[in-house]
Amino acid sequence: MGRGRQKAKATRVARDLKYSGPDMDLERLAKELHGEAPATASVQDQDEDPYADDNYAQRA
């Protein structure tokens, strides 16, 4: 693909992202900015490492 076509495609993609982005959830954003924890996920779930029980380090 030539530089002209590549630049046109990048411009089109950027324009699509700018003008047709997903709707914002302003209530969720306000809660996040105020430091309130989301009700669906607990802090303990976020801190757990899914690979902590993996024996990969012992095999290496």
C-alpha distance matrix in Angstrom:
0.0 3.8 6.7 8.2 6.3 6.3 9.9 10.8 10.2 12.1 14.7 15.2 15.8 18.1 20.0 20.5 21.9 24.1 25.6 25.8 26.7 29.4 33.0 34.8 38.1 40.1 43.2 41.4 39.9 43.4 44.9 42.4 43.0 46.8 46.6 47.8 46.8 45.1 47.7 45.5 44.9 47.6 47.3 48.5 45.7 43.1 44.8 45.0 42.8 41.7 41.6 45.0 46.8 44.3 45.9 42.8 44.2 47.3 45.5 43.5
3.8 0.0 3.8 5.5 5.5 6.1 8.6 10.1 10.7 12.3 14.3 15.5 16.6 18.3 20.0 21.2 22.7 24.3 26.0 26.7 27.7 30.8 34.2 35.9 39.3 41.1 44.3 42.7 40.9 44.3 46.0 43.4 43.8 47.6 47.6 49.0 48.3 46.8 49.5 47.5 46.9 49.5 49.1 50.5 47.8 45.1 46.7 47.2 45.0 44.1 44.0 47.3 49.3 46.9 48.5 45.3 46.5 49.7 48.0 45.9
6.7 3.8 0.0 3.8 5.6 5.0 6.0 8.5 9.8 10.4 12.0 14.1 15.2 16.2 18.0 19.8 20.9 22.2 24.1 25.2 26.1 29.4 32.7 34.1 37.5 39.0 42.3 40.8 38.8 42.0 43.9 41.3 41.4 45.2 45.3 46.9 46.5 45.2 48.0 46.3 45.6 48.2 47.6 49.2 46.7 43.7 45.4 46.1 44.0 43.5 43.5 46.6 48.9 46.6 48.3 45.1 46.0 49.4 48.0 45.7
8.2 5.5 3.8 0.0 3.8 5.4 5.2 6.1 8.6 9.9 10.5 12.3 14.3 15.3 16.4 18.3 20.1 21.0 22.4 23.8 25.2 28.6 31.7 33.4 37.0 38.4 41.9 40.6 38.7 41.8 43.9 41.6 41.6 45.4 45.8 47.3 47.0 45.6 48.4 46.8 46.4 49.1 48.7 50.5 47.9 45.1 46.9 47.7 45.9 45.3 45.6 48.8 51.0 48.9 50.8 47.7 48.8 52.2 50.9 48.7
6.3 5.5 5.6 3.8 0.0 3.8 5.5 5.1 6.1 8.6 9.8 10.5 12.2 14.2 15.2 16.4 18.4 19.9 21.1 21.9 23.3 26.5 29.8 31.7 35.2 37.0 40.3 39.0 37.3 40.7 42.6 40.3 40.7 44.4 44.7 46.0 45.5 43.8 46.4 44.6 44.3 47.2 47.0 48.7 46.0 43.3 45.3 45.9 44.1 43.3 43.6 46.9 49.0 46.9 48.9 45.9 47.2 50.6 49.1 47.2
6.3 6.1 5.0 5.4 3.8 0.0 3.8 5.5 5.2 6.2 8.6 9.9 10.6 12.3 14.2 15.4 16.6 18.3 20.1 20.8 21.7 24.8 28.2 29.8 33.2 34.9 38.2 36.7 34.9 38.2 40.0 37.5 37.9 41.7 41.8 43.2 42.6 41.0 43.8 42.0 41.5 44.2 43.8 45.5 42.8 40.1 41.9 42.6 40.7 40.0 40.3 43.5 45.7 43.6 45.6 42.6 43.8 47.2 45.9 43.8
9.9 8.6 6.0 5.2 5.5 3.8 0.0 3.8 5.4 5.1 6.1 8.5 9.9 10.4 12.1 14.2 15.3 16.3 18.2 19.6 20.6 23.9 27.1 28.5 32.1 33.5 36.9 35.6 33.5 36.7 38.8 36.4 36.4 40.2 40.5 42.1 41.9 40.5 43.4 41.9 41.5 44.1 43.7 45.6 43.1 40.2 42.1 43.1 41.5 41.1 41.5 44.6 47.0 45.2 47.3 44.3 45.3 48.8 47.7 45.7
10.8 10.1 8.5 6.1 5.1 5.5 3.8 0.0 3.8 5.5 5.1 6.1 8.6 9.9 10.5 12.2 14.3 15.2 16.4 17.7 19.3 22.7 25.8 27.6 31.2 32.8 36.2 35.2 33.4 36.5 38.7 36.6 36.7 40.5 41.1 42.4 42.2 40.6 43.2 41.7 41.7 44.5 44.4 46.4 43.8 41.1 43.3 44.2 42.8 42.2 42.9 46.1 48.4 46.6 48.9 46.1 47.3 50.8 49.7 47.8
10.2 10.7 9.8 8.6 6.1 5.2 5.4 3.8 0.0 3.8 5.4 5.1 6.1 8.5 9.8 10.5 12.3 14.2 15.5 16.0 17.2 20.4 23.7 25.6 29.1 31.0 34.3 33.0 31.4 34.8 36.7 34.5 35.0 38.7 39.1 40.2 39.7 37.9 40.5 38.8 38.7 41.6 41.6 43.5 40.7 38.1 40.4 41.2 39.7 38.9 39.6 42.9 45.1 43.3 45.6 42.9 44.3 47.7 46.6 44.9
12.1 12.3 10.4 9.9 8.6 6.2 5.1 5.5 3.8 0.0 3.8 5.4 5.1 6.1 8.5 9.9 10.6 12.2 14.3 15.2 15.8 19.1 22.3 23.8 27.2 28.8 32.2 30.8 28.9 32.2 34.1 31.8 32.1 35.8 36.2 37.5 37.2 35.6 38.4 36.9 36.6 39.4 39.1 41.1 38.6 35.7 37.9 38.9 37.4 37.0 37.7 40.8 43.2 41.6 43.9 41.2 42.3 45.8 45.0 43.1
14.7 14.3 12.0 10.5 9.8 8.6 6.1 5.1 5.4 3.8 0.0 3.8 5.5 5.1 6.1 8.6 9.9 10.4 12.2 13.8 15.0 18.6 21.5 23.1 26.7 28.0 31.5 30.6 28.6 31.6 33.9 31.9 31.8 35.6 36.3 37.7 37.7 36.2 39.0 37.8 37.7 40.6 40.4 42.6 40.2 37.4 39.7 40.9 39.8 39.4 40.4 43.4 45.9 44.5 47.0 44.3 45.4 49.0 48.3 46.5
15.2 15.5 14.1 12.3 10.5 9.9 8.5 6.1 5.1 5.4 3.8 0.0 3.8 5.5 5.1 6.1 8.7 9.9 10.6 11.5 13.3 16.7 19.8 21.8 25.5 27.1 30.6 29.7 28.1 31.3 33.5 31.7 32.0 35.7 36.4 37.4 37.3 35.4 38.0 36.6 36.8 39.9 40.1 42.3 39.7 37.1 39.6 40.7 39.6 39.0 40.2 43.3 45.7 44.3 46.9 44.4 45.8 49.3 48.5 46.9
15.8 16.6 15.2 14.3 12.2 10.6 9.9 8.6 6.1 5.1 5.5 3.8 0.0 3.8 5.4 5.1 6.2 8.6 10.2 10.3 11.1 14.3 17.6 19.5 23.0 24.9 28.1 26.9 25.4 28.8 30.7 28.7 29.3 33.0 33.4 34.4 34.0 32.2 34.8 33.2 33.3 36.3 36.5 38.6 35.9 33.4 35.9 36.9 35.8 35.2 36.4 39.5 41.9 40.5 43.2 40.8 42.2 45.7 44.9 43.5
18.1 18.3 16.2 15.3 14.2 12.3 10.4 9.9 8.5 6.1 5.1 5.5 3.8 0.0 3.8 5.4 5.1 6.1 8.7 10.0 10.4 13.9 16.8 18.1 21.7 23.1 26.5 25.5 23.5 26.7 28.9 26.8 27.0 30.7 31.4 32.6 32.6 31.1 33.9 32.8 32.8 35.6 35.6 37.9 35.6 32.8 35.2 36.6 35.7 35.5 36.8 39.6 42.2 41.1 43.8 41.4 42.5 46.1 45.6 44.0
20.0 20.0 18.0 16.4 15.2 14.2 12.1 10.5 9.8 8.5 6.1 5.1 5.4 3.8 0.0 3.8 5.4 5.0 6.1 8.1 9.7 13.5 16.0 17.7 21.5 22.7 26.3 25.8 23.9 26.9 29.4 27.8 27.8 31.4 32.5 33.6 33.8 32.1 34.8 33.8 34.2 37.2 37.4 39.9 37.5 34.9 37.5 39.0 38.4 38.1 39.6 42.5 45.0 44.0 46.9 44.6 45.8 49.4 49.0 47.5
20.5 21.2 19.8 18.3 16.4 15.4 14.2 12.2 10.5 9.9 8.6 6.1 5.1 5.4 3.8 0.0 3.8 5.5 5.5 5.5 7.3 10.8 13.7 15.9 19.6 21.3 24.7 24.1 22.7 25.9 28.1 26.7 27.2 30.7 31.6 32.3 32.2 30.2 32.6 31.4 32.0 35.2 35.7 38.0 35.5 33.1 35.9 37.2 36.6 36.0 37.8 40.7 43.1 42.1 45.1 43.0 44.4 47.9 47.4 46.2
21.9 22.7 20.9 20.1 18.4 16.6 15.3 14.3 12.3 10.6 9.9 8.7 6.2 5.1 5.4 3.8 0.0 3.8 5.8 5.7 5.3 8.8 11.8 13.4 17.0 18.7 22.0 21.1 19.5 22.8 24.9 23.2 23.7 27.3 28.0 28.9 28.8 27.0 29.6 28.4 28.8 31.9 32.2 34.6 32.2 29.7 32.5 33.9 33.4 33.1 34.8 37.7 40.2 39.4 42.4 40.4 41.6 45.2 44.9 43.7
24.1 24.3 22.2 21.0 19.9 18.3 16.3 15.2 14.2 12.2 10.4 9.9 8.6 6.1 5.0 5.5 3.8 0.0 3.8 6.0 6.2 9.8 11.8 13.1 16.8 17.8 21.4 21.0 19.0 21.9 24.4 23.0 22.9 26.5 27.7 28.8 29.2 27.6 30.4 29.7 30.2 33.1 33.3 36.1 33.9 31.3 34.0 35.8 35.5 35.5 37.4 40.0 42.7 42.0 45.1 43.1 44.1 47.8 47.7 46.4
25.6 26.0 24.1 22.4 21.1 20.1 18.2 16.4 15.5 14.3 12.2 10.6 10.2 8.7 6.1 5.5 5.8 3.8 0.0 3.8 6.0 9.4 10.9 12.9 16.7 17.8 21.4 21.5 19.9 22.6 25.3 24.3 24.4 27.7 29.2 29.9 30.4 28.6 31.0 30.4 31.3 34.4 35.0 37.8 35.6 33.2 36.2 37.8 37.8 37.6 39.6 42.3 44.8 44.3 47.5 45.6 46.8 50.4 50.3 49.1
25.8 26.7 25.2 23.8 21.9 20.8 19.6 17.7 16.0 15.2 13.8 11.5 10.3 10.0 8.1 5.5 5.7 6.0 3.8 0.0 3.8 6.6 8.8 11.5 15.1 16.9 20.3 20.1 19.1 22.1 24.4 23.6 24.2 27.5 28.6 28.9 29.1 26.9 29.0 28.0 29.2 32.5 33.4 36.0 33.5 31.4 34.6 36.0 35.9 35.4 37.6 40.4 42.7 42.2 45.5 43.8 45.2 48.7 48.5 47.6
26.7 27.7 26.1 25.2 23.3 21.7 20.6 19.3 17.2 15.8 15.0 13.3 11.1 10.4 9.7 7.3 5.3 6.2 6.0 3.8 0.0 3.8 6.5 8.7 12.2 14.3 17.5 16.9 15.8 19.1 21.1 20.0 20.9 24.2 25.1 25.5 25.5 23.4 25.7 24.7 25.7 28.9 29.6 32.3 29.9 27.7 30.9 32.3 32.4 32.1 34.3 37.0 39.4 39.0 42.3 40.7 42.1 45.5 45.5 44.7
29.4 30.8 29.4 28.6 26.5 24.8 23.9 22.7 20.4 19.1 18.6 16.7 14.3 13.9 13.5 10.8 8.8 9.8 9.4 6.6 3.8 0.0 3.8 6.3 9.4 12.1 14.9 14.1 13.8 17.1 18.8 18.0 19.4 22.4 23.2 23.1 22.9 20.4 22.4 21.4 22.7 26.0 27.1 29.7 27.3 25.4 28.8 30.2 30.5 30.1 32.7 35.2 37.5 37.4 40.8 39.5 41.0 44.3 44.5 43.9
33.0 34.2 32.7 31.7 29.8 28.2 27.1 25.8 23.7 22.3 21.5 19.8 17.6 16.8 16.0 13.7 11.8 11.8 10.9 8.8 6.5 3.8 0.0 3.8 6.6 9.1 11.9 11.9 11.9 14.7 16.6 16.5 17.8 20.4 21.7 21.3 21.6 19.1 21.0 20.5 22.2 25.4 26.7 29.6 27.5 25.8 29.2 30.9 31.7 31.4 34.3 36.5 38.9 39.1 42.6 41.6 43.0 46.3 46.6 46.2
34.8 35.9 34.1 33.4 31.7 29.8 28.5 27.6 25.6 23.8 23.1 21.8 19.5 18.1 17.7 15.9 13.4 13.1 12.9 11.5 8.7 6.3 3.8 0.0 3.8 5.7 8.8 8.7 8.1 11.0 13.1 12.9 14.0 16.7 18.0 17.9 18.4 16.3 18.6 18.5 20.0 23.0 24.0 27.2 25.4 23.5 26.8 28.8 29.9 30.0 32.9 34.9 37.4 37.9 41.5 40.6 41.6 45.0 45.6 45.1
38.1 39.3 37.5 37.0 35.2 33.2 32.1 31.2 29.1 27.2 26.7 25.5 23.0 21.7 21.5 19.6 17.0 16.8 16.7 15.1 12.2 9.4 6.6 3.8 0.0 3.8 5.6 5.5 6.3 8.8 10.2 10.8 12.5 14.5 15.8 15.0 15.5 13.3 15.2 15.5 17.4 20.3 21.7 24.8 23.2 21.7 25.1 27.2 28.7 28.9 32.1 33.8 36.2 37.0 40.7 40.1 41.2 44.3 45.2 45.0
40.1 41.1 39.0 38.4 37.0 34.9 33.5 32.8 31.0 28.8 28.0 27.1 24.9 23.1 22.7 21.3 18.7 17.8 17.8 16.9 14.3 12.1 9.1 5.7 3.8 0.0 3.8 5.5 4.9 6.1 8.6 9.7 10.4 12.2 14.2 13.9 15.3 13.9 16.1 17.2 18.9 21.3 22.3 25.8 24.7 23.0 26.2 28.6 30.3 31.0 34.1 35.5 38.1 39.1 42.7 42.2 43.0 46.2 47.3 46.9
43.2 44.3 42.3 41.9 40.3 38.2 36.9 36.2 34.3 32.2 31.5 30.6 28.1 26.5 26.3 24.7 22.0 21.4 21.4 20.3 17.5 14.9 11.9 8.8 5.6 3.8 0.0 3.8 5.4 5.1 6.3 8.7 10.0 10.7 12.6 11.4 12.9 11.4 13.1 14.8 16.7 19.0 20.3 23.7 23.0 21.7 24.9 27.3 29.4 30.1 33.4 34.6 37.1 38.4 42.1 41.9 42.6 45.7 47.0 46.8
41.4 42.7 40.8 40.6 39.0 36.7 35.6 35.2 33.0 30.8 30.6 29.7 26.9 25.5 25.8 24.1 21.1 21.0 21.5 20.1 16.9 14.1 11.9 8.7 5.5 5.5 3.8 0.0 3.8 5.5 5.1 6.2 8.7 10.0 10.7 9.5 10.2 8.4 10.8 12.0 13.5 15.9 17.0 20.4 19.5 18.0 21.3 23.6 25.6 26.4 29.6 30.8 33.4 34.7 38.3 38.0 38.8 41.9 43.2 43.0
39.9 40.9 38.8 38.7 37.3 34.9 33.5 33.4 31.4 28.9 28.6 28.1 25.4 23.5 23.9 22.7 19.5 19.0 19.9 19.1 15.8 13.8 11.9 8.1 6.3 4.9 5.4 3.8 0.0 3.8 5.4 5.1 6.2 8.6 9.9 10.2 11.5 10.7 13.7 14.9 15.7 17.8 18.2 21.8 21.0 18.9 21.8 24.5 26.2 27.3 30.3 31.5 34.3 35.4 38.9 38.4 38.9 42.1 43.4 43.0
43.4 44.3 42.0 41.8 40.7 38.2 36.7 36.5 34.8 32.2 31.6 31.3 28.8 26.7 26.9 25.9 22.8 21.9 22.6 22.1 19.1 17.1 14.7 11.0 8.8 6.1 5.1 5.5 3.8 0.0 3.8 5.4 5.1 6.2 8.7 8.9 11.3 11.3 14.0 16.1 17.1 18.6 18.9 22.7 22.4 20.6 23.2 26.2 28.3 29.6 32.7 33.5 36.4 37.8 41.2 40.9 41.2 44.4 45.9 45.5
44.9 46.0 43.9 43.9 42.6 40.0 38.8 38.7 36.7 34.1 33.9 33.5 30.7 28.9 29.4 28.1 24.9 24.4 25.3 24.4 21.1 18.8 16.6 13.1 10.2 8.6 6.3 5.1 5.4 3.8 0.0 3.8 5.5 5.2 6.3 5.3 7.7 7.9 10.6 13.0 13.8 15.1 15.5 19.2 19.2 17.7 20.3 23.3 25.6 27.0 30.2 30.8 33.6 35.2 38.7 38.7 39.0 42.0 43.7 43.5
42.4 43.4 41.3 41.6 40.3 37.5 36.4 36.6 34.5 31.8 31.9 31.7 28.7 26.8 27.8 26.7 23.2 23.0 24.3 23.6 20.0 18.0 16.5 12.9 10.8 9.7 8.7 6.2 5.1 5.4 3.8 0.0 3.8 5.5 5.2 5.9 7.3 7.9 11.4 13.2 13.0 14.2 14.0 17.7 17.6 15.4 17.9 21.0 23.0 24.6 27.6 28.2 31.2 32.6 36.0 35.8 36.0 39.1 40.8 40.4
43.0 43.8 41.4 41.6 40.7 37.9 36.4 36.7 35.0 32.1 31.8 32.0 29.3 27.0 27.8 27.2 23.7 22.9 24.4 24.2 20.9 19.4 17.8 14.0 12.5 10.4 10.0 8.7 6.2 5.1 5.5 3.8 0.0 3.8 5.4 7.7 10.2 11.5 14.9 16.9 16.7 17.5 16.8 20.6 20.8 18.4 20.4 23.7 25.7 27.5 30.3 30.8 34.0 35.3 38.6 38.2 38.1 41.3 43.1 42.4
46.8 47.6 45.2 45.4 44.4 41.7 40.2 40.5 38.7 35.8 35.6 35.7 33.0 30.7 31.4 30.7 27.3 26.5 27.7 27.5 24.2 22.4 20.4 16.7 14.5 12.2 10.7 10.0 8.6 6.2 5.2 5.5 3.8 0.0 3.8 5.7 9.2 11.2 14.1 16.8 16.7 17.0 16.4 20.2 20.9 19.0 20.8 24.2 26.6 28.6 31.5 31.7 34.7 36.4 39.7 39.6 39.4 42.5 44.4 44.0
46.6 47.6 45.3 45.8 44.7 41.8 40.5 41.1 39.1 36.2 36.3 36.4 33.4 31.4 32.5 31.6 28.0 27.7 29.2 28.6 25.1 23.2 21.7 18.0 15.8 14.2 12.6 10.7 9.9 8.7 6.3 5.2 5.4 3.8 0.0 3.8 6.4 9.2 12.3 14.8 14.0 13.8 12.8 16.5 17.5 15.5 17.2 20.6 23.1 25.3 28.1 28.1 31.1 33.0 36.2 36.3 36.0 39.0 41.0 40.7
47.8 49.0 46.9 47.3 46.0 43.2 42.1 42.4 40.2 37.5 37.7 37.4 34.4 32.6 33.6 32.3 28.9 28.8 29.9 28.9 25.5 23.1 21.3 17.9 15.0 13.9 11.4 9.5 10.2 8.9 5.3 5.9 7.7 5.7 3.8 0.0 3.8 6.4 8.9 11.8 11.7 11.6 11.6 15.3 16.1 14.9 16.9 20.1 22.8 24.7 27.9 27.9 30.6 32.7 36.0 36.4 36.4 39.2 41.2 41.2
46.8 48.3 46.5 47.0 45.5 42.6 41.9 42.2 39.7 37.2 37.7 37.3 34.0 32.6 33.8 32.2 28.8 29.2 30.4 29.1 25.5 22.9 21.6 18.4 15.5 15.3 12.9 10.2 11.5 11.3 7.7 7.3 10.2 9.2 6.4 3.8 0.0 3.8 6.4 8.8 8.0 7.9 8.1 11.8 12.4 11.4 13.7 16.6 19.5 21.2 24.5 24.5 27.1 29.2 32.6 33.1 33.3 36.0 38.0 38.1
45.1 46.8 45.2 45.6 43.8 41.0 40.5 40.6 37.9 35.6 36.2 35.4 32.2 31.1 32.1 30.2 27.0 27.6 28.6 26.9 23.4 20.4 19.1 16.3 13.3 13.9 11.4 8.4 10.7 11.3 7.9 7.9 11.5 11.2 9.2 6.4 3.8 0.0 3.8 5.6 6.0 7.6 9.2 12.5 12.0 11.4 14.5 16.8 19.5 20.5 24.0 24.5 26.8 28.8 32.3 32.8 33.4 36.1 37.8 38.1
47.7 49.5 48.0 48.4 46.4 43.8 43.4 43.2 40.5 38.4 39.0 38.0 34.8 33.9 34.8 32.6 29.6 30.4 31.0 29.0 25.7 22.4 21.0 18.6 15.2 16.1 13.1 10.8 13.7 14.0 10.6 11.4 14.9 14.1 12.3 8.9 6.4 3.8 0.0 3.8 5.8 7.3 10.1 12.7 12.2 12.7 15.8 17.5 20.5 21.1 24.8 25.2 27.1 29.3 32.9 33.7 34.5 37.0 38.7 39.4
45.5 47.5 46.3 46.8 44.6 42.0 41.9 41.7 38.8 36.9 37.8 36.6 33.2 32.8 33.8 31.4 28.4 29.7 30.4 28.0 24.7 21.4 20.5 18.5 15.5 17.2 14.8 12.0 14.9 16.1 13.0 13.2 16.9 16.8 14.8 11.8 8.8 5.6 3.8 0.0 3.8 6.8 10.1 11.9 10.3 11.3 14.7 15.7 18.4 18.5 22.2 23.0 24.6 26.6 30.3 31.1 32.2 34.6 36.1 36.9
44.9 46.9 45.6 46.4 44.3 41.5 41.5 41.7 38.7 36.6 37.7 36.8 33.3 32.8 34.2 32.0 28.8 30.2 31.3 29.2 25.7 22.7 22.2 20.0 17.4 18.9 16.7 13.5 15.7 17.1 13.8 13.0 16.7 16.7 14.0 11.7 8.0 6.0 5.8 3.8 0.0 3.8 6.7 8.4 6.8 7.5 10.9 12.0 14.8 15.3 19.0 19.6 21.4 23.5 27.1 27.9 28.8 31.2 32.9 33.6
47.6 49.5 48.2 49.1 47.2 44.2 44.1 44.5 41.6 39.4 40.6 39.9 36.3 35.6 37.2 35.2 31.9 33.1 34.4 32.5 28.9 26.0 25.4 23.0 20.3 21.3 19.0 15.9 17.8 18.6 15.1 14.2 17.5 17.0 13.8 11.6 7.9 7.6 7.3 6.8 3.8 0.0 3.8 5.4 5.4 6.8 9.1 10.6 14.0 15.1 18.6 18.4 20.4 22.9 26.3 27.4 28.0 30.2 32.2 33.0
47.3 49.1 47.6 48.7 47.0 43.8 43.7 44.4 41.6 39.1 40.4 40.1 36.5 35.6 37.4 35.7 32.2 33.3 35.0 33.4 29.6 27.1 26.7 24.0 21.7 22.3 20.3 17.0 18.2 18.9 15.5 14.0 16.8 16.4 12.8 11.6 8.1 9.2 10.1 10.1 6.7 3.8 0.0 3.8 5.5 5.2 6.5 9.0 12.4 14.4 17.5 16.9 19.4 21.9 25.1 26.1 26.2 28.5 30.8 31.3
48.5 50.5 49.2 50.5 48.7 45.5 45.6 46.4 43.5 41.1 42.6 42.3 38.6 37.9 39.9 38.0 34.6 36.1 37.8 36.0 32.3 29.7 29.6 27.2 24.8 25.8 23.7 20.4 21.8 22.7 19.2 17.7 20.6 20.2 16.5 15.3 11.8 12.5 12.7 11.9 8.4 5.4 3.8 0.0 3.8 5.4 5.3 6.5 10.2 12.2 15.2 14.2 16.3 19.1 22.3 23.6 23.7 25.8 28.1 28.9
45.7 47.8 46.7 47.9 46.0 42.8 43.1 43.8 40.7 38.6 40.2 39.7 35.9 35.6 37.5 35.5 32.2 33.9 35.6 33.5 29.9 27.3 27.5 25.4 23.2 24.7 23.0 19.5 21.0 22.4 19.2 17.6 20.8 20.9 17.5 16.1 12.4 12.0 12.2 10.3 6.8 5.4 5.5 3.8 0.0 3.8 5.6 5.5 8.8 9.8 13.3 13.1 15.1 17.4 20.9 22.0 22.7 24.9 26.8 27.7
43.1 45.1 43.7 45.1 43.3 40.1 40.2 41.1 38.1 35.7 37.4 37.1 33.4 32.8 34.9 33.1 29.7 31.3 33.2 31.4 27.7 25.4 25.8 23.5 21.7 23.0 21.7 18.0 18.9 20.6 17.7 15.4 18.4 19.0 15.5 14.9 11.4 11.4 12.7 11.3 7.5 6.8 5.2 5.4 3.8 0.0 3.8 5.7 8.1 9.9 13.1 13.2 15.9 17.8 21.2 21.7 22.1 24.7 26.6 27.0
44.8 46.7 45.4 46.9 45.3 41.9 42.1 43.3 40.4 37.9 39.7 39.6 35.9 35.2 37.5 35.9 32.5 34.0 36.2 34.6 30.9 28.8 29.2 26.8 25.1 26.2 24.9 21.3 21.8 23.2 20.3 17.9 20.4 20.8 17.2 16.9 13.7 14.5 15.8 14.7 10.9 9.1 6.5 5.3 5.6 3.8 0.0 3.8 6.4 9.4 11.8 11.1 14.1 16.2 19.3 20.0 19.8 22.3 24.6 24.9
45.0 47.2 46.1 47.7 45.9 42.6 43.1 44.2 41.2 38.9 40.9 40.7 36.9 36.6 39.0 37.2 33.9 35.8 37.8 36.0 32.3 30.2 30.9 28.8 27.2 28.6 27.3 23.6 24.5 26.2 23.3 21.0 23.7 24.2 20.6 20.1 16.6 16.8 17.5 15.7 12.0 10.6 9.0 6.5 5.5 5.7 3.8 0.0 3.8 6.2 8.8 8.0 10.6 12.9 16.1 17.2 17.4 19.7 21.8 22.6
42.8 45.0 44.0 45.9 44.1 40.7 41.5 42.8 39.7 37.4 39.8 39.6 35.8 35.7 38.4 36.6 33.4 35.5 37.8 35.9 32.4 30.5 31.7 29.9 28.7 30.3 29.4 25.6 26.2 28.3 25.6 23.0 25.7 26.6 23.1 22.8 19.5 19.5 20.5 18.4 14.8 14.0 12.4 10.2 8.8 8.1 6.4 3.8 0.0 3.8 5.4 5.3 8.4 9.9 13.2 13.7 14.1 16.6 18.5 19.1
41.7 44.1 43.5 45.3 43.3 40.0 41.1 42.2 38.9 37.0 39.4 39.0 35.2 35.5 38.1 36.0 33.1 35.5 37.6 35.4 32.1 30.1 31.4 30.0 28.9 31.0 30.1 26.4 27.3 29.6 27.0 24.6 27.5 28.6 25.3 24.7 21.2 20.5 21.1 18.5 15.3 15.1 14.4 12.2 9.8 9.9 9.4 6.2 3.8 0.0 3.8 5.7 7.4 8.3 12.0 12.6 14.0 16.3 17.6 18.6
41.6 44.0 43.5 45.6 43.6 40.3 41.5 42.9 39.6 37.7 40.4 40.2 36.4 36.8 39.6 37.8 34.8 37.4 39.6 37.6 34.3 32.7 34.3 32.9 32.1 34.1 33.4 29.6 30.3 32.7 30.2 27.6 30.3 31.5 28.1 27.9 24.5 24.0 24.8 22.2 19.0 18.6 17.5 15.2 13.3 13.1 11.8 8.8 5.4 3.8 0.0 3.8 5.5 5.2 8.6 8.9 10.3 12.7 13.9 14.8
45.0 47.3 46.6 48.8 46.9 43.5 44.6 46.1 42.9 40.8 43.4 43.3 39.5 39.6 42.5 40.7 37.7 40.0 42.3 40.4 37.0 35.2 36.5 34.9 33.8 35.5 34.6 30.8 31.5 33.5 30.8 28.2 30.8 31.7 28.1 27.9 24.5 24.5 25.2 23.0 19.6 18.4 16.9 14.2 13.1 13.2 11.1 8.0 5.3 5.7 3.8 0.0 3.8 5.5 8.3 9.6 9.9 11.8 14.0 15.0
46.8 49.3 48.9 51.0 49.0 45.7 47.0 48.4 45.1 43.2 45.9 45.7 41.9 42.2 45.0 43.1 40.2 42.7 44.8 42.7 39.4 37.5 38.9 37.4 36.2 38.1 37.1 33.4 34.3 36.4 33.6 31.2 34.0 34.7 31.1 30.6 27.1 26.8 27.1 24.6 21.4 20.4 19.4 16.3 15.1 15.9 14.1 10.6 8.4 7.4 5.5 3.8 0.0 3.8 6.4 8.9 10.0 10.8 12.7 14.7
44.3 46.9 46.6 48.9 46.9 43.6 45.2 46.6 43.3 41.6 44.5 44.3 40.5 41.1 44.0 42.1 39.4 42.0 44.3 42.2 39.0 37.4 39.1 37.9 37.0 39.1 38.4 34.7 35.4 37.8 35.2 32.6 35.3 36.4 33.0 32.7 29.2 28.8 29.3 26.6 23.5 22.9 21.9 19.1 17.4 17.8 16.2 12.9 9.9 8.3 5.2 5.5 3.8 0.0 3.8 5.5 7.6 8.7 9.8 11.7
45.9 48.5 48.3 50.8 48.9 45.6 47.3 48.9 45.6 43.9 47.0 46.9 43.2 43.8 46.9 45.1 42.4 45.1 47.5 45.5 42.3 40.8 42.6 41.5 40.7 42.7 42.1 38.3 38.9 41.2 38.7 36.0 38.6 39.7 36.2 36.0 32.6 32.3 32.9 30.3 27.1 26.3 25.1 22.3 20.9 21.2 19.3 16.1 13.2 12.0 8.6 8.3 6.4 3.8 0.0 3.8 5.5 5.3 6.5 9.0
42.8 45.3 45.1 47.7 45.9 42.6 44.3 46.1 42.9 41.2 44.3 44.4 40.8 41.4 44.6 43.0 40.4 43.1 45.6 43.8 40.7 39.5 41.6 40.6 40.1 42.2 41.9 38.0 38.4 40.9 38.7 35.8 38.2 39.6 36.3 36.4 33.1 32.8 33.7 31.1 27.9 27.4 26.1 23.6 22.0 21.7 20.0 17.2 13.7 12.6 8.9 9.6 8.9 5.5 3.8 0.0 3.8 5.4 5.1 6.4
44.2 46.5 46.0 48.8 47.2 43.8 45.3 47.3 44.3 42.3 45.4 45.8 42.2 42.5 45.8 44.4 41.6 44.1 46.8 45.2 42.1 41.0 43.0 41.6 41.2 43.0 42.6 38.8 38.9 41.2 39.0 36.0 38.1 39.4 36.0 36.4 33.3 33.4 34.5 32.2 28.8 28.0 26.2 23.7 22.7 22.1 19.8 17.4 14.1 14.0 10.3 9.9 10.0 7.6 5.5 3.8 0.0 3.8 5.5 5.4
47.3 49.7 49.4 52.2 50.6 47.2 48.8 50.8 47.7 45.8 49.0 49.3 45.7 46.1 49.4 47.9 45.2 47.8 50.4 48.7 45.5 44.3 46.3 45.0 44.3 46.2 45.7 41.9 42.1 44.4 42.0 39.1 41.3 42.5 39.0 39.2 36.0 36.1 37.0 34.6 31.2 30.2 28.5 25.8 24.9 24.7 22.3 19.7 16.6 16.3 12.7 11.8 10.8 8.7 5.3 5.4 3.8 0.0 3.8 5.6
45.5 48.0 48.0 50.9 49.1 45.9 47.7 49.7 46.6 45.0 48.3 48.5 44.9 45.6 49.0 47.4 44.9 47.7 50.3 48.5 45.5 44.5 46.6 45.6 45.2 47.3 47.0 43.2 43.4 45.9 43.7 40.8 43.1 44.4 41.0 41.2 38.0 37.8 38.7 36.1 32.9 32.2 30.8 28.1 26.8 26.6 24.6 21.8 18.5 17.6 13.9 14.0 12.7 9.8 6.5 5.1 5.5 3.8 0.0 3.8
43.5 45.9 45.7 48.7 47.2 43.8 45.7 47.8 44.9 43.1 46.5 46.9 43.5 44.0 47.5 46.2 43.7 46.4 49.1 47.6 44.7 43.9 46.2 45.1 45.0 46.9 46.8 43.0 43.0 45.5 43.5 40.4 42.4 44.0 40.7 41.2 38.1 38.1 39.4 36.9 33.6 33.0 31.3 28.9 27.7 27.0 24.9 22.6 19.1 18.6 14.8 15.0 14.7 11.7 9.0 6.4 5.4 5.6 3.8 0.0
